[in-house]
Amino acid sequence: MKIRHFLYNAFLIEDGSTKVAIDPGKHLWLFKLNSLIPKDEWKGVTHILITHGDIDHFDYAIPMAKETGAEIICAEELAEDFISHDITKVHRIGVGESVDAGNVRAEGLKAKHGPLSVRLAAGLIEMKNKLREGTQGGQEVFFGPVRIQMEKKEMQVRNHGTIKLLFGFIRLEKDNVDFARGSIGFKFTIGDKTFINLGDTVIQQGWEGLKPDVLMIPIGGVVGNTMDVTEALVAVRLIEPAKVIPMHYNCAFLGIRNINPTDDEMFKSEVEKLGIECNIMQYGDEIDI
């Protein structure tokens, strides 16, 4: 069995005729904006697991599913995206629920995307997103401190987004932004190996003693959207894996080459002090398990 990594949270796991793709999203570097998992690697994909609906995790899931006929495992919030494109092999999963999809059995784990704040053009443009719940949504536009537009209506609020222009002189506040939709982690089994992939999440209760063979965990939380190295080490101690693969760090975002830098070598050293193997994987790297 082999695992290949394609940056962000994009992975391929192959075991005989079973080929699992995790989060086949879009590369967000301004001069790429293509599929993280190269299209010549799509052949033979049998299953696609989606941790949430952000474009760096989800953008090529539907094209990959249509081309390969793969079975989909995702949260309820994303299922209709596939069904509306006449993709019918969709397995909905919630936290604590399990699905059997041929050679892959998956269980849903609690995951929650942290807030995301990004500054572009030397701070002239700032974007912020945070998770939010409720039924009141809408949009507000401010010119300096003066609100010049407001629209409020009943809706299922997913989250709240802010875009600031000209150092905040113009500000757009909007609810129900399509951010972190359908967030869920996976504990799944292929053959005799068990994997956990947590997607983009801050640390959560309920991860204690899961003991997978392989844990794929985000460590690039310098901007708050996921766990950072310190929090990820706490999670590793809780989960007790045999092997760890850090992911979702040193990622590009539009004109920023590295929006979430971290010290992966320090993380590896601290994991190994716990007696746990740690593999740092670059784009296209492959390991056998």
Secondary structure by P-SEA (a helix, b strand, c coil): cbbbbcccccbbbbcccbbbbcccccccccccccccccccccccccbbbbcccccccccaaaaaaaacbbbbbbcccaaaaaaaaccccbbbbcccbbbbcccbbbbbbbbbbcbbbbbcccccbbbbbbbbbcccccbbbbccccccbbbbbbccccbbbbbbcccccbbbbbccccccccccccccccccbbbbbbccccccccccccccccccccccccccccccaaaaaaaaaaacccbbbbcccccccccccccccccaaaaaaaaaaacbbbbbbcccccccc
